Structures are given as structure tokens and as C-alpha cells.
Amino acid sequence: MTGEGQSARADAELRLAGYRLHLSAPCGMLLERVTSVLAPPCSVVEPAAQPDWSVWIDEDAQHGVGEEETADRPELVFPRGGPRLTVLDNQGGRLRVGGRYRPDWAAAVIEADACARRTRLVLPAGDARAVRWGDWLAKVFFASRLHQAQWRMLHASAVAVDGRALLFLAGPRGGKSTLAHRACTELGAAFLADDLVLLGPDGTVVGWPARICLPVDLPVPRALGTVLDGMMDGQVRRRLRLAPAEHRTALGVTYSPPVPLGMVVSIAPTDDPGTPALHVVSLDQEALVSAAARALDVPAQRLFTSDLLGLTGGPRTSGPAGAAGDVAGLLSGVPGALLRVGAPAALPTAPVWDALNGLVPGLVVAT
């Protein structure tokens, strides 16, 4: 694009797994708020010629979407409080969409030009929340292409220990986030993901960027984040939600770029009175693949990160769901451990690392 004021714009390029996305914004602050979410896992580099796609961000108080434009048009609503999109026009390879990231937020306009391989995002001027559209489009760009390239999304938390990924698998309220947080604050591990990871065909683990939700019984400053109350199995689940920037700066957490898979720890409760409160055993290959197959069941997240309308030129499907056979080869030779927890409420302070010492490659427990 050319025009008056273009030289004052801020530009950068995000790169991940061989894919390149060019970003341009009217000021460095808008651009930094997008890259702060995506890097890592992406690397931020100087723009190069011929990126795979570009996202051009603008602000315009007059460039909105009127109710008359959306009247009687179907609305695409993503699950779990995601964006709401309405196609306004779609001709000659140019798609114009109106969207609200939340029902009560001001509308943004997204214009995708397939021929130019570019998306223009027009945000309501002065709305600090609206910048989330930028990192959402960037995540859709990368995730849709990684899905197509046979990467698999798993419901897991992850940290990097000695340059390799340690994955924690568990059911809801199973302790994934607790152990990832403890590994960072107690062992000096680098953070990869709180809830979702992408596992590549070569065994590379990418921590998927999202807001972090931690149990409130962890030692986290209460002035941070937003406290969320939800119900799970008839019980109130209270969590603290943090933006990635809060997580990094206020808690001093180091984030890791993509790293090779090193080990998988599956967390499971036990009601057996004869089992110790904390018990660790090695997982054989069959049990490890079974645990990973359960973690592949994330249809809502795959849908949320799919380019269903072609807003970033990606594939229109949500990608393959994956199955046990898809991960069996990736996990071949990867050590696994089953962590049996008799008292889940004690997990924030239980001697987990002593139990895992000697099983996790690179894990060093201070004595």
C-alpha cells in the first residue's frame, strides 16, 4: 500500500515453522501489543520481500459497520465467547466482514484481498480492547496453516526444561496449569503454554499463545489479572486470568520459543486408599499414546483457530482432529510418567519435583 503517512507506520514480520506474516500498524504501540502476544512462539524479524500474507492495521472512527449492513445477514459465532463475524461483501476475491470480538464491543471491519495476499483490519479509534483483533488474525494465519501441515493441537500445559518440552496432560481441574506455573517459579523452567500446544510432525512443540488462567491458591500477587468464577463438576472453580504481558513481566516468567518434545507427564487422581498421596510410575508406549489421544480432543479450539472465511488466505476447514495413530510415531522413544495424585487440593505444594526427579531429562531439584 502507498499513500500519505505510510513512512510513519510501524512494520514487522512474524515467522513460525517456515511461515511468514507481515504486520503493519499506524504506530509502534499497536504493533507491539500484537507481537507481545505472538512472540514467542513466533520470532519477530525485519520485514522481508514477499511474505506469505500481510495484515495491515488501521484506526478510523468513521469506518464502522451500521446495523443496516448486518440486518438479515447470517452471523458466524465462534464458541466460548469468541468473535462474531458477518460477511458484508464477497466479490472478485475481496471479502469484507464486520465483526465484534465481544457482543458489547464496538465493531471492527476486516477486508481480505486474496489477490494481494493482504488483510486490512480497521479498528474503532481509541478502543484499547480492539487490538485483540490483530493477534487473533495472526493466530488464525499460523494455526490454520500448521493444521494443514499435519501439526496436532493438544490440550496440555508445557514448559521447557534444559531446551526440551515437558508436557503436562490432565483432565479439567487436573493440575496442568498448577505444575506448569510451579515449574517456572520453582525450577526456573521457561514457559510454553498454559492450555494448548501444537505438536509438529518432527516433534517440535509450540506453546499456543493465550491468556493464562491459574488457580487462585497459587502464590500469585492478587493485584494482577481478573478473578473468574466458574462451575466444574458442581464445584466453584476460581481462577486468575492473566494477559501474557502480565504473566511475563509481573511474575518474571521467561517464555520459550518452540523446542523439541522431551517428556510427557500424565496427571490422574486416585481414590485408592492404598496409594500414596503422590505416586509416580513410568508410562509404557501404549499408555502414553492413549493419554495423548485424549488430549487431542479440542474441537472448539481447532474451530477457533481455523480460517473458516478465508480472512488470512488459509484453508477453510478446521483441520484434522487427529487420533492415537497420528501421535504414536511422534511419541516413539519419548519418556512418559504417570503422576497419581491422591489429594488434588495439595498439588500446589506437594513435593512433585522430588517424585519426578530422575525421570524428567534435565530436571535438577535443589537439595
ZIURMO-V729506 format. One record per residue. N is the residue number from 0. RES is the residue in one letter. PSI is psi in degrees with one decimal (NA if undefined). Layout:
[[N/RES/PSI] [N/RES/PSI]]
This chain:
[[0/M/149.0] [1/T/164.9] [2/G/169.1] [3/E/133.7] [4/G/-3.3] [5/Q/-35.2] [6/S/-20.8] [7/A/-4.7] [8/R/158.6] [9/A/136.4] [10/D/148.8] [11/A/167.1] [12/E/133.5] [13/L/136.2] [14/R/137.5] [15/L/125.5] [16/A/37.6] [17/G/-5.8] [18/Y/144.2] [19/R/127.6] [20/L/122.6] [21/H/134.5] [22/L/138.6] [23/S/136.3] [24/A/157.0] [25/P/-15.1] [26/C/158.8] [27/G/-29.3] [28/M/-45.0] [29/L/-41.8] [30/L/-42.3] [31/E/-33.1] [32/R/-26.8] [33/V/-47.9] [34/T/-26.1] [35/S/-23.3] [36/V/-38.1] [37/L/-14.2] [38/A/123.1] [39/P/168.6] [40/P/-20.7] [41/C/157.1] [42/S/144.5] [43/V/121.5] [44/V/169.2] [45/E/139.8] [46/P/138.8] [47/A/168.4] [48/A/147.2] [49/Q/61.8] [50/P/167.7] [51/D/-33.0] [52/W/160.4] [53/S/143.3] [54/V/119.1] [55/W/114.6] [56/I/131.6] [57/D/161.0] [58/E/136.8] [59/D/115.5] [60/A/-23.2] [61/Q/-9.4] [62/H/65.6] [63/G/-168.1] [64/V/118.6] [65/G/157.9] [66/E/-30.6] [67/E/-27.1] [68/E/-31.2] [69/T/-7.3] [70/A/133.7] [71/D/16.5] [72/R/139.5] [73/P/146.7] [74/E/130.3] [75/L/116.6] [76/V/121.7] [77/F/154.0] [78/P/164.9] [79/R/42.6] [80/G/22.7] [81/G/-172.1] [82/P/159.5] [83/R/122.1] [84/L/140.4] [85/T/123.4] [86/V/121.5] [87/L/-32.3] [88/D/146.3] [89/N/90.0] [90/Q/141.1] [91/G/34.9] [92/G/7.1] [93/R/124.2] [94/L/130.4] [95/R/124.3] [96/V/138.6] [97/G/141.5] [98/G/151.7] [99/R/124.2] [100/Y/-32.8] [101/R/151.1] [102/P/-32.0] [103/D/7.2] [104/W/157.3] [105/A/150.5] [106/A/146.6] [107/A/162.6] [108/V/132.3] [109/I/124.1] [110/E/115.5] [111/A/129.4] [112/D/103.9] [113/A/-35.6] [114/C/-40.7] [115/A/-6.6] [116/R/55.1] [117/R/143.0] [118/T/129.0] [119/R/124.7] [120/L/116.0] [121/V/112.9] [122/L/149.6] [123/P/127.1] [124/A/137.5] [125/G/1.8] [126/D/101.9] [127/A/-28.1] [128/R/-27.5] [129/A/-17.7] [130/V/-17.8] [131/R/-22.8] [132/W/-36.8] [133/G/-47.4] [134/D/-27.0] [135/W/-45.0] [136/L/-40.0] [137/A/-41.4] [138/K/-38.4] [139/V/-42.0] [140/F/-52.9] [141/F/-46.1] [142/A/-41.3] [143/S/-36.4] [144/R/-36.1] [145/L/-38.9] [146/H/-46.7] [147/Q/-30.0] [148/A/18.9] [149/Q/21.1] [150/W/151.0] [151/R/133.9] [152/M/129.4] [153/L/144.5] [154/H/99.2] [155/A/155.3] [156/S/161.9] [157/A/146.9] [158/V/165.2] [159/A/122.9] [160/V/119.5] [161/D/38.8] [162/G/10.7] [163/R/150.4] [164/A/132.2] [165/L/114.2] [166/L/138.3] [167/F/121.0] [168/L/138.1] [169/A/162.9] [170/G/-177.8] [171/P/136.5] [172/R/25.9] [173/G/-11.8] [174/G/7.6] [175/K/-53.1] [176/S/-38.0] [177/T/-48.5] [178/L/-35.0] [179/A/-43.7] [180/H/-44.7] [181/R/-38.3] [182/A/-37.4] [183/C/-44.7] [184/T/-27.1] [185/E/-28.2] [186/L/-8.9] [187/G/21.1] [188/A/156.6] [189/A/138.8] [190/F/135.7] [191/L/-53.1] [192/A/149.9] [193/D/-29.5] [194/D/-28.6] [195/L/139.0] [196/V/154.9] [197/L/130.0] [198/L/119.1] [199/G/164.1] [200/P/-23.4] [201/D/8.5] [202/G/7.7] [203/T/137.9] [204/V/124.5] [205/V/122.4] [206/G/121.7] [207/W/129.2] [208/P/129.2] [209/A/167.7] [210/R/146.0] [211/I/131.6] [212/C/115.7] [213/L/144.5] [214/P/141.3] [215/V/-12.7] [216/D/3.5] [217/L/154.2] [218/P/83.1] [219/V/134.0] [220/P/129.0] [221/R/-11.3] [222/A/-8.5] [223/L/156.6] [224/G/-165.7] [225/T/130.0] [226/V/128.2] [227/L/134.9] [228/D/130.1] [229/G/163.9] [230/M/136.6] [231/M/117.5] [232/D/38.9] [233/G/5.1] [234/Q/148.7] [235/V/127.8] [236/R/110.6] [237/R/125.5] [238/R/159.0] [239/L/118.1] [240/R/128.1] [241/L/139.2] [242/A/152.6] [243/P/-38.4] [244/A/-40.6] [245/E/-43.6] [246/H/-41.4] [247/R/-50.4] [248/T/-51.3] [249/A/-34.1] [250/L/-5.2] [251/G/30.9] [252/V/131.2] [253/T/132.8] [254/Y/145.7] [255/S/140.0] [256/P/175.7] [257/P/139.3] [258/V/162.6] [259/P/150.2] [260/L/132.0] [261/G/-43.5] [262/M/155.9] [263/V/129.3] [264/V/118.9] [265/S/125.5] [266/I/129.9] [267/A/139.9] [268/P/159.5] [269/T/136.4] [270/D/5.3] [271/D/115.1] [272/P/-17.2] [273/G/-6.2] [274/T/137.0] [275/P/160.0] [276/A/-27.6] [277/L/117.9] [278/H/131.5] [279/V/132.5] [280/V/155.0] [281/S/146.4] [282/L/132.3] [283/D/172.4] [284/Q/-40.4] [285/E/-44.3] [286/A/-35.4] [287/L/-44.9] [288/V/-37.9] [289/S/-42.8] [290/A/-40.5] [291/A/-35.5] [292/A/-37.4] [293/R/-35.5] [294/A/-14.6] [295/L/-10.0] [296/D/78.6] [297/V/57.0] [298/P/-37.8] [299/A/-41.2] [300/Q/-37.7] [301/R/-38.0] [302/L/-41.6] [303/F/-31.0] [304/T/20.2] [305/S/147.8] [306/D/69.0] [307/L/-30.6] [308/L/-4.7] [309/G/30.7] [310/L/-24.0] [311/T/21.8] [312/G/14.8] [313/G/178.6] [314/P/146.3] [315/R/-12.6] [316/T/166.0] [317/S/3.4] [318/G/159.0] [319/P/142.4] [320/A/-30.1] [321/G/158.3] [322/A/176.7] [323/A/-38.7] [324/G/-27.6] [325/D/-30.5] [326/V/-10.8] [327/A/-45.5] [328/G/-37.8] [329/L/-30.8] [330/L/-1.2] [331/S/122.4] [332/G/-2.8] [333/V/124.8] [334/P/148.4] [335/G/152.5] [336/A/145.9] [337/L/119.7] [338/L/105.9] [339/R/126.8] [340/V/117.3] [341/G/-25.4] [342/A/86.5] [343/P/-31.7] [344/A/-20.7] [345/A/-1.5] [346/L/-33.9] [347/P/-20.6] [348/T/-2.0] [349/A/150.8] [350/P/63.7] [351/V/-42.7] [352/W/-32.7] [353/D/-39.2] [354/A/-34.1] [355/L/-9.8] [356/N/131.1] [357/G/-14.7] [358/L/-37.6] [359/V/118.5] [360/P/130.2] [361/G/-6.2] [362/L/123.5] [363/V/119.0] [364/V/124.7] [365/A/140.8] [366/T/NA]]
